Structure formats: structure tokens, C-alpha cells
């Protein structure tokens, strides 16, 4: 069964010491395009995270967000440069005095001045922390994969409907084919009957030219190939192997046969059916871009 490249998964963990939350979002892409946002203490785990993602999601535009907090920490999450703060405060105070300005907001201004407060996330080197984060990440990936499978099931239904509509068009054209040939033959007879009565001609040569003309208009081979491509498309959708790219290639072949049938048919009724088939094929091409 096909899977979608659109997915979402979130998982979390909390105890008396830690709070962990991991969010995974995926969109369609020709290859694995991974973006990771994680705490600084896990920066060296990027390669391991990439391996986990590739083993689970294969390809797509993947965004991973990892939030990690510790409870009851005695350390502040920021570092304060007290000397720089005092320097800012006294400088602002002197400037306010020189112009007779208010000193009400000087504390706030000095505290927000550049380099006074610097983010300083608490770094723990305990391997158990990463082991727990990894478990949460794996759970988020599993949920994202489940989301992709559900979306793939919806895509399967839509693509099957589109393929069935093209099959209906194929059946209508197949039924019209014998009638179309009779129409062409009658039209040729009507156009040339009077000319043949008034002019001498080589009957064998004329028969050869007529056969060549009918061969150029024959669409039976295209109909056979189109039916084969439709069957193969359905077979690939039912496969468990990732088939998104292959479905894209097959849809291109389906388009070639439909275009050839339309150009060779030389029949208004068949042309209308071909237009409807092309419309369904465009929907298929758009949907297969999101198939894994």
C-alpha cells in the first residue's frame, strides 16, 4: 500500500526530573531534506538522529523539534554579566542627569542592554537523558509514520477513482473504435466515388494507399499499451515497496498513449473522451508528487 510524504507525529515524556517533547513534521520532497532543532547538549547526536529518521521515513522534507527541560534546577537558564550591567546603569544614570531626564526605566534598559543576559541552557552530560530523548524521538517517528500510512490510504482511494475513470474512457473508446472505422470508410467512399467513376486509376495502388491510411489511423496498439499501463499503475499502488517515483513515470507513459490516441483518432466523440481522461491524469500526476 502506498504512503504519503505528508506526516505529523508528536510524543512526550515527563517525570520528576525531566520534560521532553519531540515533534516531527514531513512534506513531499525528492530526497531526504532534514531540519533539526534541538538543545545544544545534543548537538553531537545529529548524525544519530539522521540515521533514525532515514531508517523510518526514507525521504521527504522532514522537520524535527526537540524540547528538553530539567525540573528543580538551581541554575538560571541565563548568565548575567553583573559588571556590564552596572556599567550600563551608571552610564544611563549620568546621561539622564545631564539632560534632566527620568531614571524610572534605567534598571530595565540596563538589563536589556546587549550582552548583559546571555542564554545558558543547563547542560547535563548524563547519557540517560539522551537515551530517554531517543525513546521519545522514536515514538514521534512511529506516529508520523502512522500518519503517513493513513494519508496514503486516502491517496490510494483517490488515485483508484482517477484510474477507474480513465478505464471507463478506455472502454468507451474501445467500443467506439469499430464504429469509427466504418465512419471513415463511408466518408472516403462518399468523397471518392464520383472521382473514381470519372477517372481511370490503378485499383491495386489505390488499395495500398487506403491500407496505409487506415494503419496511420489505427489506435488498437495504443489502447493495448494504455490498458497495460493502467494495470501496472494499480499493481504498484498495492505494493508495500515505496513506489512514488515509479507511479510518476507510469503516469507519464499513460499520458503519451492518451495523447497519441487523441491525435490519431480523428473523431470528435473520442476527442471528448480523451479530454476527460487527460483531466483525470492531471489529478493523478498532482497526487503522485506526494506519494512516498
N, C-alpha and C positions, 0 to 999 in steps of 0.2 A: 504494500500500500504506500502511496506517495505521502510525503510530509511537506509541510510548508516551511519556508525560511523565516516567517514571522512568528516570533515566540516571546513569551514573558514568564519569568519564574522568580519567586522571592521566597526566602527562607530565613529563619532567625533562631537565635539561641540566647537564653538568659538564665543566669544563676546569681548567687550572692556576690560573685566577683566580677562577672563579665556580662556585657551586652553585645551581641553580634548580629548584624543583619546584612544579607547579601542579596542584591538584585541583578537579574540578568535580562537583558533586552536584545532581541535579534531582528534584523531586517534582511531583505534579499541582497545578495552580492555574489559576484562571480567566483570569489575565493574567500578565505577566512580573513576578515578585517576586524581585528580585535582591539578594543579600547578598554583599559583597566584603570579604575580609580580606587586606590587602596591606601591604608595608613603607611607612614614612612617605615615603620618597623618590619613591614612585609614587602619592601621593595625588592629584596633579593629572591622573592618567591614568584616573580613574574613568569619565569620560564616554566615553572611547575604549573602555574595557573593556565598558561597557554596550552600545555600538554593535556590538561584535564578538559579544557574547552574543545580542543581539536578531536579528542577521543569521543566526546559526547555529541557535539553539534556539527562537526565536519566542516561546514562552510557557512558564510553569511556575514553580515555586518553585526558584530557582537559587542555590546557594551556591558561591562561588569562594574558594579559599585559595591565596595566592601566597607562597611562601617563597623568600627571596633572601639568599645568604650570599657573602661575599668571603673568599678564602683569603690567608693570609700577611699580614694587615693588622697594622700596627704599633700601631694604636689599639685601646684597650679598648672593648668594647661597652657599658660603663657609665662614668659620670662619678662620681668620688669627691670629696666635699667634705671635704678634709682638716681644715680648721679646725673644721668642725662635729663631725667625728669626735673630734678631740682634746678639744673641749668636753664632749661626751658622756662620753668616757672618764674625764676628770678629775672630772666631777661624780659619776659612778658610783663612782669610787675613794673620793671623800670620803664618800659615803653609806655605803659598805661599812666604812670605817674607823670611822665614828661608831657603828655598831651591832656592830662586831666581826665582820663578815661576810667570806666568802671573796671573793677577787679573781680567781679562776681563770677565770671566763667573761666578764670585763668586756670583753675585746677583741671577742669575738663579739657581745655585747649592743650595744656602741657601733657596730660595723659594720652591724648590722641595724636601728639606730635610724632613725626617719623622716628622709628627705631626705639621708641620708649617701651612699647609692648611688642614682643615677638612670639609667634606661635611656637609652642614647645610641647608637642604631644608626648604623653608618657610612653616611654619605650620599655617594653618588657621583653626579655630575651628567652622567656620560658617557651620551650618547644611545644608544651601542652597547649599554649594559646593558638599556635599555628595549626596544630592537629585539630583543634575544635573548629577553627575558621575553615579548614579544609572540608570537614564534615558538612558544615553549613553550605559551603560553596557547591559541593557535590549534590546536596539536596536541591538547591536552587536550579542547578543544571538539569536534574531529573525532571523537575516541574516544568522547566522551559521546554524540555524535550516532549513532555506530555502535551503541553500547549501546542507545539508544532504538529504532533500527531492528530490532535483534534482539528486543527486548522486544515491539515492535509486531507482529513476525511471530508470536510466541507468542499475543498477544492476538487476532490475526486468526483463528488456528486455533480458539481457544476461542469467539469470537463466532460463527464459522461453524457450529460444532457447536450452539450455542444456537439460532441462526436455523433450522437444519435440523430441530431438534426441534419448533420452533413450526410449521414447514411440515408436518411429519408430523401434528401435531394438526389443522392446517388441512385436510389431506387426509382425515383420519378424520371430521371434522365435515361436510365436503363429501359424503362417502359416506353419512353418516347423515341428511342433510337430507331426501331423498325418503322414507325410512322414517319420519322424524319427522312429516312432514306426514300420512302415512297413519294414523299412530297418533292424531294429533289429530283427524282426520276421523272415525275409527271411535269415538273416545271421545265426540265430540259427538253422533254418531248414536245411540249407546247411551244417552246421558243424556236426549236429547230425543225419542226415537222414541215412547215411551209418551205423553209430554205432547202431542206433535203429533197422536196418534190421538184423544185425548180432548178437545182444544180446537181451536177454529177459529182460523186465523191467516192473515195475508197472506203468501202464498208469496214474492212479489217483495220485500217488505220484509225477510222473513227471509233471503233470498238476499243482499241488500245488506249486512245486518248480518254475515252469515257471511264475505263477501268482505273487509269491513273488519277483521274479527277476524284472518283469515289474513294480511292485509297487515301488521298490527301484529306478527305473529309471524315474518314473513319475514326471513331473515338473509342472503339472497343478496348484497345490496348491501354488507353488512359484510364478507362473505367476499371479494368482489372487491377492496374497498379494502385489506383486510388483505394479500392477495397482492401488491398493488401496493406497499405499504409495505415488505414483506419484500424484494421485488426491488430497491427503491430503496436499502434499507439495505446490501445486498450490493454494489450498484454503487458506493456511496460509500466502502465499505471498500477497494475495489480502486483507488480514485482516488489519485493522487500528491499531491493538494492536502490540506492539513490539514482533517480532517473531524470532529474530536472533538465540537464543539458541534452540528454538523448531525446526527450519529448520535444525540445525546441528544434532539434534537427529534423525530426519526423514531421513536425508541423510545417517546416519549410518545404519538404517533399510533397506533402499534401497540397500545399499552395501551388506548386508547379503543375501538378496534374489538373487541378481545378482551372487554372489559367489556360492550360492547353486545351481542355475540353471547351471552355468558353470561346476560344479563338477559332477552333476547328468546327464547332457545331453548326455555325451559320443558320441559327434558328432562334427566333425571338423568345419562344417559350422556354427553351433550355437556357438562354441567356439570363432570364429572370431567376431561374433556379440557381444558376451559378453565382449570381449576385448575393442571394441569400446564403449560400454556402460560404462565400468569402466573408460575409458578416460574422458568421459563427467562427470561422477560422481566426479572425482578428481577436475575438474574445479568447480563444484558446491560446494564442500567442501571448496575450497580455497576462493570462493566468499562469502560464508555464514559467514566466520570469520569476515567480515566487515559489516554484516547486524546488525542493532540495534535490 
